[in-house]
Amino acid sequence: MNRFAKIIFTATLIGSLLAPTGEALFAAPGDLWETLNTKAFSYFQKGLHDDAIHTAEEAVKVAVETFGPDTDKVALSFSNLSLFHRLRGDLPKAEYHLRMAVRIRKNALGANHPAVTDFMMSLADLYVLEKKTAMAEQTLKEVVASREKHLGKAHPDVIRSRDRLALLFEETGRIDDAIPLREHSLEQWTQLKGEGHPDLAEYLAQLARNYEQVERSEAARKAYEQALAIWESSEGFDNPELVRPLNSLAGLSRSQRKPEEAEALYRRALKLQVKALGPDHPDLAAQMVKVADVSRETFNYGSSEKYYLRAIEIWQKSQTGAQAQMAEAMNDLAELYVLLQRHYEAMPLFEKSLSIRQKVLGEKHPAVADSLNNLARLHQLQGNSAKARALLDQALEIYEERLGPNHPKVADPMNSLGILYLEEGRLEESHRLLEQALRIREKALGHEHPKIADSLTAMATLHFRKNEYRQAETLYLRAVNILEENEGSRHPDLTTPLSNLAGLYRFQGLYSKAEPLYIRVLGIWETMLGPDHPHINTLLKDIAELRREEKKG
C-alpha cells in the first residue's frame, strides 16, 4: 500500500465509525439500524466478510425505511458498505457505494458541508487505488476549494487536504506541481505551530526530496539542514532517528561533488547506529558500505577497504539473506583493488560476487552481467584475452537481452571488446565497436558524461595506432576535459587519457608537452598507491628516460 493509500485508509476507517458531528455511531445499541452496523463490523473483524457485507446491506435497507432515502444515516450505511468492499479488494463496488454516500450526504447536509469533504477524501483514495489519477486529482481539488471557502485557507484541515493533493502529485511523478503546495503548507504550518516545531522537520525533509528530484540542489540542501537542525533540537544530537536525515544530506552532498562533507555525515550516522544497535548488528553493513563508497571518492582508500571488509564480515556472520548486497560490496571492494593494482586480491572477490549473483538473482540478471564485465576487465589487464573475450560476450548478450540494445550498459562490454580487438591489431572491428559504444553512450547519457571520456580515450588510441595523431590528440584532450569537469583534477580515471596523451606527444618528439602530463599522472598515482609502489618507480624511470631523449633530440 502506498503512502497516499495508507494515510487515507486510516482516516476512512475512523470516519466510518463516527457521525459527521463526531458522536459515536453506535450510541443507542438497541436501535435495529445501529445493531446491524455493530454486527457488520463484528463479522468483518472475525473474518466473516460475506456475513459482514450482507448485514451492511441490510443496514442500508433499514436506514432507508427508517430515516428516509436522502438522510445522512443512509449515507453512513453506504460508506460502511464501501469500506467492507474496499477491504476485500472489490474496488469497483467500493467506489459505487461511496459515490452513493457522497451524493446522499450532499443532499442531506448540503454540498458544502465539511462532512461531505470527508467522504470525498475517501473517494479520492479509491480513485488512486484504481489508478484513476485524473478523477482523484479533480476530487481533491474540489475538497481543497470547498474547505478553503468554509474553513479559511490556514485551517489545519485545509492544509492536510492540500498535502494529500501534493502527495498524489509526488506519487505520479509531478514534482513541479507538488512543490508549491508543499511550500504553501510549510509556511502555514510554521505560522500555526511556530518556528522550529518538531512536526515541521518531516515537511522540510519531504520538500528537500522534491527539490532534489527537480535538481534544485541548493534549495534541497537548505531544507535538509533546517530539518536536521529541528530534529537535533527536539530529539538530541545522539538520537538514532537522526540517521535518515543525515544520510539524506550526505547523499545530496555526494551528488554535488562534496565527498568530504558526505563522508563526515555518513560517519556520524554510522556512529549513531553503532551506539543504538551494537557493533555487529546486520543493519550496520549497508551504512558501512556508504562510508566505504564515499571514502573511495575522497581518496581515503585504506578507510574504504576497511569498511567494505567489515560490511562483508557482518553480512557473512548474520545470515540475514542480504546476499545480493554482500555480492555488491564484494564487487566494489574488488574494483578498489583493481584501482590499487592489487589484482591478485580482486580476482577471488569478483569470482565470489559473480557466483552469489548467479545463485541469488539468476544467470541472466543484469547484475550478473556487471560481474562478468568486471571480471573480463581484470583478465584483460592480466593479458588473458581469450578469457576476457568470452566473459565480455556473455555480458553483452545479457545486457542486450534484459535491457535492450540501446541501454548504456550495453556499451560497457562493447567498448571493452573494441579495446581488446585494438590490442590484437583488428583495427576495423575495433573501430566499429568503439564507434557503436560511443553512439549508445552519447544518446543515453549526453555528450559530457564520464563514460563518454572512456569511449573517447579508446577512440583516440585507435587513431594513434592508425598514425592519425591530430585526431588522437583532439579526442584525448576532450576526454581529459570531460573528466576534469565531472570528477575533478585528481581523479584516478584521468591517468589513462593523460598517460596516453603524454605517450602520443613523446612519440612525436614533443617532450615539453609530454613531461608535465607524466608528472601529473605521477602525482595522482602517488596519492593512490603510495610513493613506494612499483608503478611509481616505473613512471619515474620513464620520466628520466624522456628527459634523456629530449637532450639527445
Residue, then its C-alpha position, 0 to 999 in steps of 0.5 A: m500500500n502506498r503512502f497516499a493509500k495508507i494515510i487515507f485508509t486510516a482516516t476512512l476507517i475512523g470516519s466510518l465509525l463516527a457521525p459527521t458531528g463526531e458522536a459515536l455511531f453506535a450510541a443507542p445499541g438497541d436501535l435495529w439500524e445501529t445493531l446491524n452496523t455493530k454486527a457488520f463490523s463484528y463479522f468483518q473483524k472475525g473474518l466473516h466478510d460475506d456475513a459482514i457485507h450482507t448485514a451492511e446491506e441490510a443496514v442500508k435497507v433499514a436506514v432507508e425505511t427508517f430515516g428516509p432515502d436522502t438522510d445522512k444515516v443512509a449515507l453512513s450505511f453506504s460508506n460502511l458498505s464501501l469500506f467492507h468492499r474496499l477491504r476485500g479488494d472489490l474496488p469497483k463496488a467500493e467506489y459505487h457505494l461511496r459515490m452513493a454516500v457522497r451524493i446522499r450526504k450532499n443532499a442531506l447536509g448540503a454540498n458544502h458541508p465539511a462532512v461531505t469533504d470527508f467522504m470525498m477524501s475517501l473517494a479520492d483514495l479509491y480513485v488512486l487505488e484504481k489508478k484513476t489519477a485524473m478523477a482523484e486529482q479533480t476530487l481533491k481539488e474540489v475538497v481543497a476549494s470547498r474547505e478553503k471557502h468554509l474553513g479559511k485557507a490556514h485551517p489545519d484541515v485545509i492544509r492536510s487536504r492540500d498535502r494529500l493533493a501534493l502527495l498524489f502529485e509526488e506519487t505520479g511523478r509531478i514534482d513541479d506541481a507538488i512543490p508549491l503546495r508543499e511550500h504553501s503548507l510549510e509556511q502555514w504550518t510554521q505560522l500555526k505551530g511556530e518556528g522550529h516545531p518538531d512536526l515541521a522537520e518531516y515537511l522540510a525533509q519531504l520538500a528537500r526530496n522534491y527539490e532534489q528530484v527537480e535538481r534544485s540542489e541548493a534549495a534541497r540542501k537548505a531544507y535538509e539542514q533546517a530539518l536536521a537542525i529541528w530534529e537535533s533540537s527536539e530529539g538530541f544530537d545522539n538520537p538514532e532517528l537522526v540517521r535518515p536525515l543525515n544520510s539524506l544530506a550526505g547523499l545530496s552532498r555526494s551528488q554535488r561533488k562534496p565527498e568530504e562533507a558526505e563522508a563526515l555525515y555518513r560517519r556520524a550516522l554510522k556512529l549513531q547506529v553503532k551506539a543504538l544497535g551494537p557493533d555487529h548488528p546486520d543493519l550496520a553493513a549497508q551504512m558501512v558500505k556508504v562510508a566505504d563508497v564515499s571514502r573511495e571518492t575522497f581518496n581515503y582508500g585504506s578507510s574504504e577497504k576497511y569498511y567494505l571488509r567489515a560490511i562483508e564480515i557482518w553480512q557473512k556472520s548474520q545470515t540475514g539473506a542480504q546476499a545480493q548486497m554482500a555480492e555488491a560490496m564484494n564487487d566494489l571492494a574488488e574494483l578498489y583493488v583493481l584501482l590499487q593494482r592489487h589484482y591478485e586480491a580482486m580476482p577471488l572477490f569478483e569470482k565470489s560476487l559473480s557466483i552469489r549473483q548467479k545463485v541469488l538473482g539468476e544467470k541472466h540478471p543484469a547484475v550478473a552481467d556487471s560481474l562478468n564485465n568486471l571480471a573480463r576487465l581484470h583478465q584483460l589487464q592480466g593479458n588473458s584475452a581469450k578469457a576476457r573475450a568470452l566473459l565480455d560476450q556473455a555480458l553483452e548478450i545479457y545486457e542486450e537481452r534484459l535491457g535492450p540494445n540501446h541501454p548504456k550498459v550495453a556499451d560497457p562490454m562493447n567498448s571493452l571488446g573494441i579495446l581488446y580487438l585494438e590490442e590484437g591489431r583488428l583495427e576495423e572491428s575495433h573501430r566499429l565497436l568503439e564507434q557503436a559504444l560511443r553512439i549508445r553512450e552519447k544518446a543515453l547519457g549526453h555528450e559530457h558524461p564520464k563514460i563518454a571520456d572512456s569511449l573517447t580515450a579508446m577512440a583516440t588510441l585507435h587513431f594513434r595506432k592508425n598514425e592519425y595523431r591530430q585526431a588522437e590528440t583532439l579526442y584525448l584532450r576532450a576526454v581529459n576535459i570531460l573528466e576534469e569537469n565531472e570528477g575533478s583534477r585528481h581523479p584516478d580515471l584521468t591517468t589513462p587519457l593523460s598517460n596516453l596523451a603524454g605517450l602520443y606527444r613523446f612519440q612525436g618528439l614533443y617532450s615539453k608537452a609530454e613531461p608535465l602530463y607524466i608528472r601529473v599522472l605521477g602525482i595522482w598515482e602517488t596519492m593512490l598507491g603510495p610513493d613506494h609502489p612499483h608503478i611509481n618507480t616505473l613512471l619515474k624511470d620513464i620520466a628520466e628516460l624522456r628527459r634523456e631523449e629530449k637532450k639527445g633530440 
